[in-house]
Amino acid sequence: MFAFLKRFKRQSAVAQEFSRDTETAALVPRPDALLRQLEWTVIRRLDGQLQGDYRTLFRGAGLMLADLREYQTHDDVRHIDWNVTARMQVPYVREHQEDREMTAWFVVDLSGSIDFGSSQVSKRTLAIECVGVLARLLTQHGNRVGALLYTGAGGHANVHIPARSGRRQVLHLLDRMTRAESIKQTQETDLGTLLRDVQSILKRRSTVFILSDFLSQPGWDRALNQLARRHEVVAIRLFDPVESVLPNNGLLVMQDAETGEQIFVDSHDTSFRKRFAEQAILREENLRESFAHAGVDCMELQTDEPIDQALIRFTRMRKRRSQVATGAASGVFAST
């Protein structure tokens, strides 16, 4: 049941209060106005809070050897130079100077289901704003950003924007995303094909942000696993509260945003809403398992939550996990 309902947009008159007016939502600000708005409302607020966490969030592409010294109890055992340790009979660690310059790619799913939003903000708007915020934060440090956009045609990336640095590149990304229109199709999104495209296009190790609602044909998790072996991958899941809890709004005509299929449902039926919620929970669990199996962190972006709150929460999670991993590794070496 949920496999059929999961991407449906409410179209009945009764559901108007939960549906976004299509013409109003299409009036997206110009890229320069949008970026200025994001810089004042989100980026300035985040920049001060994330300065100390830049190293924790995303590592650069390379590390330069700076020095060798004897191991101390607080050191990470992964930095031990075993060749020098064998010669000196005393543990030695390498000190590195990190090359912070990195290349980041945004793989953005702009298929039909992304146009949905039960309030003033759609998942498409959320994706555009998230790319604008992250791209500007990264380019401020001299990093390069590029994008691969999928609009729903054949499962392949339809728009390839080469990686460059600077504010103009951010404006270019926003402009292409704003003008990209979802292509009507007769089948579900195929994220597996898209992620395999990404793997073949990106030759050098990069940081890859995948923005999607992950409503796709099955099997994409295998492609994600392969992509994560070569690149640092961060999944950014876009979702709307109505996709988890169906509102009690009477009789509804629901249409699949990608295949065009329609169904008539009675959302007043308590048992129907319960089954809907159970399927949503099951899907949440499957998503978490897929990300965990691939070793990919997931940042949840909800249409009714400010982006800066989600980014700060994600940053703190990554920082805590990094500290725990470093402490555990040091403790294991100390105990031996």
C-alpha positions in Angstrom: 0.0 0.0 0.0 2.6 2.5 1.0 4.7 1.7 -2.0 1.8 3.1 -4.1 1.0 6.1 -1.9 4.5 7.2 -0.9 5.0 9.8 -3.6 1.4 11.0 -4.0 0.3 14.6 -3.9 -3.0 15.5 -2.5 -5.3 17.0 -5.2 -8.8 17.1 -3.7 -10.4 20.4 -2.6 -10.6 19.0 0.9 -6.8 18.7 1.1 -6.0 22.2 0.0 -4.8 23.3 3.4 -2.2 20.6 3.3 -1.2 21.2 -0.3 1.1 23.8 -1.7 -0.2 26.1 -4.5 1.8 25.1 -7.5 1.9 28.6 -9.1 3.0 30.2 -5.8 5.6 27.7 -5.2 7.0 28.1 -8.7 7.9 31.8 -7.8 11.4 31.0 -6.6 13.6 34.1 -5.9 16.3 35.0 -8.4 19.6 33.2 -7.5 21.4 36.4 -6.4 18.4 37.4 -4.2 18.1 33.9 -2.8 21.8 33.8 -2.0 21.7 37.2 -0.3 18.8 36.0 1.7 20.6 32.8 2.7 23.7 34.7 3.6 21.8 36.9 6.0 19.4 34.4 7.5 21.4 31.2 7.6 25.1 31.3 6.5 26.1 34.2 8.8 24.6 32.3 11.7 26.2 29.0 10.8 29.6 30.4 9.9 30.3 31.5 13.5 29.2 28.2 14.9 30.9 25.9 12.4 34.3 27.5 12.3 35.8 25.2 14.9 34.1 22.2 13.3 35.3 22.5 9.8 38.0 19.9 10.2 35.5 17.6 11.9 32.9 17.9 9.2 34.8 17.1 6.0 38.5 16.2 5.6 40.5 17.5 2.7 41.6 15.4 -0.2 45.2 14.8 1.1 47.5 14.9 4.1 51.1 16.2 4.1 53.6 14.7 6.4 54.9 17.4 8.8 56.9 15.5 11.5 57.5 12.3 13.5 57.4 12.1 17.2 57.0 9.5 20.0 53.5 8.2 20.7 51.6 9.7 23.6 48.5 8.3 25.3 46.1 10.8 23.7 47.3 10.0 20.1 45.2 8.2 17.5 46.7 4.8 16.8 45.8 5.2 13.2 48.7 7.7 12.9 51.4 5.3 14.1 54.2 4.9 11.6 54.9 1.2 12.0 58.1 1.2 9.9 59.8 3.8 12.2 58.3 2.1 15.3 59.9 -1.2 14.2 63.3 0.4 13.7 63.3 2.5 16.9 61.5 -0.1 19.1 59.4 2.8 20.4 56.0 3.8 19.0 56.2 6.8 16.7 53.3 8.7 15.2 53.1 10.9 12.1 52.0 14.5 12.4 50.2 15.7 9.3 49.3 19.0 7.9 45.9 18.6 6.4 45.2 19.9 2.9 41.8 21.4 3.6 41.1 22.2 -0.1 38.5 19.8 -1.3 36.1 19.3 -4.2 32.5 18.8 -3.3 29.7 17.5 -5.6 26.0 17.9 -5.1 24.0 15.0 -6.6 20.5 16.5 -6.5 17.3 14.5 -7.2 14.8 16.9 -8.8 12.3 14.3 -9.9 8.5 14.7 -9.6 8.2 13.7 -6.0 10.6 16.5 -4.9 8.0 19.1 -5.9 5.8 18.0 -3.0 5.3 20.1 0.1 2.4 20.2 2.6 3.1 23.8 3.7 4.9 26.8 2.3 8.2 25.0 1.6 8.5 22.1 -0.8 11.3 19.5 -0.9 12.6 21.2 -4.1 12.9 24.6 -2.4 14.6 22.8 0.6 17.1 21.2 -1.8 17.9 24.5 -3.5 18.4 26.3 -0.2 20.5 23.5 1.2 22.9 23.5 -1.8 23.1 27.3 -1.6 24.1 27.2 2.1 26.6 24.3 1.8 28.2 25.5 -1.4 28.7 29.0 0.0 30.2 27.7 3.2 32.6 25.5 1.2 33.6 28.1 -1.4 34.4 30.6 1.4 37.3 28.4 2.3 38.5 28.1 -1.3 36.9 24.8 -2.1 35.4 23.9 -5.5 31.8 22.7 -5.9 30.0 21.1 -8.8 26.7 19.4 -9.3 24.9 16.6 -11.1 21.2 17.2 -11.4 18.6 14.5 -12.1 15.2 15.7 -13.4 13.5 12.3 -13.9 14.5 11.2 -17.4 15.8 7.7 -17.7 17.6 7.5 -14.4 20.7 9.3 -15.7 22.1 12.7 -14.6 20.6 15.3 -16.9 22.7 18.3 -16.0 26.4 18.2 -15.3 27.9 21.4 -13.8 31.8 21.2 -13.6 33.4 22.0 -10.2 34.6 25.5 -9.7 35.1 27.9 -6.8 33.8 31.3 -5.9 30.5 33.0 -5.3 29.7 33.1 -9.0 29.8 29.3 -9.1 27.3 29.2 -6.2 25.0 31.5 -8.2 25.4 29.3 -11.2 24.4 26.2 -9.2 21.3 28.0 -7.8 20.3 29.3 -11.3 20.5 25.8 -12.9 18.6 24.2 -10.1 15.9 26.9 -10.1 15.4 26.5 -13.9 15.5 22.7 -13.9 12.0 21.3 -14.4 10.9 17.8 -13.4 10.4 15.7 -16.5 7.1 13.7 -16.6 7.8 10.0 -16.7 5.9 6.7 -16.3 8.1 5.0 -13.8 9.7 5.5 -10.4 13.0 7.3 -9.9 16.0 5.0 -10.3 18.6 6.2 -7.9 20.8 3.2 -8.5 21.4 4.3 -12.2 22.1 7.8 -11.0 24.6 6.8 -8.4 26.4 4.6 -10.9 26.6 7.6 -13.2 28.2 9.6 -10.4 30.8 6.9 -9.8 31.8 6.8 -13.5 31.9 10.7 -13.8 33.9 11.5 -10.6 37.5 10.3 -11.2 39.1 11.9 -8.1 38.2 11.3 -4.5 35.6 14.0 -3.5 33.0 14.8 -1.0 29.6 13.9 -2.4 26.3 15.2 -1.1 23.3 13.3 -2.2 20.1 15.3 -1.9 17.0 13.1 -2.4 13.8 11.9 -0.7 15.1 8.4 -1.6 11.8 7.3 -3.0 13.2 5.1 -5.7 13.2 1.7 -7.3 14.9 -0.9 -5.1 18.6 -1.7 -5.4 20.1 1.8 -5.0 21.7 0.9 -1.7 24.3 -1.3 -3.6 25.3 1.6 -5.8 25.5 3.8 -2.7 27.8 1.2 -1.0 30.2 1.2 -4.0 30.2 5.0 -4.3 31.1 5.3 -0.6 34.1 3.1 -0.9 35.9 5.7 -3.1 34.3 9.0 -1.9 33.2 10.6 1.3 29.4 10.5 0.9 26.8 12.4 2.9 23.1 11.6 2.3 20.8 14.5 2.8 17.2 13.2 3.0 14.4 15.6 2.1 11.0 14.8 3.6 7.7 16.3 4.6 5.8 15.4 7.8 2.7 14.3 5.8 4.8 11.5 4.3 5.0 9.9 7.7 1.6 10.8 9.3 -1.4 11.1 7.0 -3.7 13.8 8.2 -7.3 13.1 9.0 -8.7 15.1 6.1 -11.6 13.0 4.8 -11.9 11.7 1.3 -8.8 12.4 -0.9 -7.8 11.9 -4.5 -4.1 11.2 -4.5 -1.9 11.2 -7.6 1.6 9.8 -8.0 3.8 12.7 -8.8 6.0 10.5 -11.1 3.8 7.9 -12.7 0.5 9.8 -12.8 -1.4 6.9 -11.1 -4.4 8.0 -9.0 -6.2 6.5 -6.0 -9.2 7.5 -4.0 -8.6 7.1 -0.2 -10.6 7.8 3.0 -8.1 9.4 5.4 -10.8 9.5 8.0 -10.4 5.7 8.4 -8.3 5.2 11.6 -7.0 1.7 10.5 -5.9 3.1 7.1 -3.9 5.9 8.8 -2.4 3.4 11.2 -1.2 1.1 8.3 0.1 4.2 6.5 2.2 5.2 9.6 3.4 1.6 10.1 4.7 1.5 6.5 6.4 4.8 7.0 8.2 3.5 10.1 9.3 0.4 8.3 10.7 2.5 5.5 12.5 4.7 8.0 14.2 1.6 9.4 15.2 0.3 6.0 16.7 3.6 5.1 18.7 3.7 8.3 20.0 0.2 7.7 21.0 1.1 4.1 23.0 4.1 5.2 24.6 2.3 8.1 25.6 -0.6 5.9 27.2 1.8 3.4 28.9 3.7 6.2 27.2 6.9 5.1 26.0 9.6 7.4 22.5 11.0 6.8 21.3 14.5 7.5 17.6 14.9 7.8 16.0 18.0 6.3 12.3 18.5 7.0 10.2 21.0 5.2 8.9 22.5 8.5 12.4 22.9 10.1 15.0 25.7 9.6 18.1 24.5 7.6 20.6 25.9 10.2 19.1 23.8 13.0 19.5 20.6 10.9 23.1 21.5 10.0 24.1 22.3 13.5 22.6 19.0 14.8 24.4 17.1 12.0 27.7 18.8 12.9 27.5 18.0 16.5 26.7 14.4 15.7 29.8 14.0 13.5 31.9 15.7 16.1 30.8 13.5 19.0 31.3 10.4 16.9 34.8 11.5 15.9 35.7 12.1 19.5 34.4 8.8 20.6 36.2 6.9 17.8 39.5 8.6 18.6 39.2 8.0 22.3 38.3 4.3 21.8 41.2 3.8 19.5 43.7 5.4 21.9 42.3 3.4 24.8 42.7 0.1 22.9 46.4 0.9 22.1 47.1 2.0 25.7 45.6 -1.2 27.1 47.9 -3.3 24.9 
